[in-house]
Amino acid sequence: MIWFFIKKNFWDGWENIGNIVVPNLMTLLVLALILVGYLFGFSFNPISLVLMYIMLIFGIALIIVFESAFGENARAISENETVKFSGYFCEIGKAFRENFKFGLIVGFLIVSAVIGVPLYIHMDSFYGVALGMILLLFVCIVMLAVQWYVPLRSILKMGPKKAFKKCFVVLFDNFAFSIFMELYSLVLLVLSVVCLMTMPGMCGILLARTNGLRFRLLKYDWLDQHPELKVRGVRKNIPWEALLTEEKAMFGKRTFKDLFGLKSDRT
C-alpha cells in the first residue's frame, strides 16, 4: 500500500503541476510576509516580540486558509477527476470563512510550543522539564491529528467541528500511518525548500495527505462489509492488495516516457 501510495502521489503531482504551483505561490507570498515581518520585528523589546508572535499566528492561519482552499482540487486529483484551475480561487473565500479560526488554533499551538517548551526546559528543574515535555507531546499529538482535517472535510464533506473530532479518531486508529504521513510530509517540505516552495509545496503536501486518507478509508468500507472481523488482530491484516485493485487498474503502468510526455502503452 505504501509503495503504491508514493507512486500515485508522485504522478498526481507531476500531471497536475500547474494546478499545484499557482496555489503554492499564494502560500509563498504569505511565507515571505511572515519572514519580512520577523526580520524587521525581531528585537528583545517585549512589545515587539508579542507583536511578532501574534503576526506569526495570523500568518500560519492564512497559510492554512490558502492551503485548505486547494482541498477540493486535491480531492478531485486524488479521485482522478478533471480539475478546474479556477476552482482554487473560487474556494478561497469559503476557506477563509470556515478554516481561519482553525488556522488560528493551530498557529497558537505552534507558537505556544516554540515559546513554552524552551522556557520550561530552561527552568532547570524536574517539573520544568516535565512540563516542557508534556507540552511538546501534546502539540505533537495534535499536529499528527490535524493533518487529516482538510482531507476529511474535502473527502467526507464534514463540518469543521465534526472534522476536528474525527481527526483524532483517524489518528489513533491509524497511528503508525499518521507518523509515516507526517515524516513523508517533512520530506516533501525539504524538497519544497529546494524548489523555493513552488513544488510540491504546501498544496503538494495536502495532495499527499488526501491520497493517504482516501486509501486508509477503504479499510473502513471493507470492515463495514465484514462486521464479524472487527477485532484488533484482524484489523492489522487488511487485504490492501485486493482493496487497491481498482485504484491500480485506473493508475495503469507509468514509465519514464510518460514522465517526459512521450507516448507509451498503459495497461
Secondary structure, DSSP 4 states (H G I P E B T S, - for coil): -HHHHHHHHHHHHHHTHHHHHHHHHHHHHHHHHHHHHHHHH-SS-HHHHHHHHHHHHHHHHHHHHHHHTTHHHHHHHHTTPPPPHHHHHHHHHHHHHHHHHHHHHHHHHHHHHHHHHHHHHTT-SHHHHHHHHHHHHHHHHHHHHHTTHHHHHHHH---HHHHHHHHHHHHHHSHHHHHHHHHHHHHHHHHHHHTTT-SSHHHHHHHHHHHHHHHHHHHHHHHHH-GGG-SHHHHT---HHHHTHHHHHHH----HHHHTT------
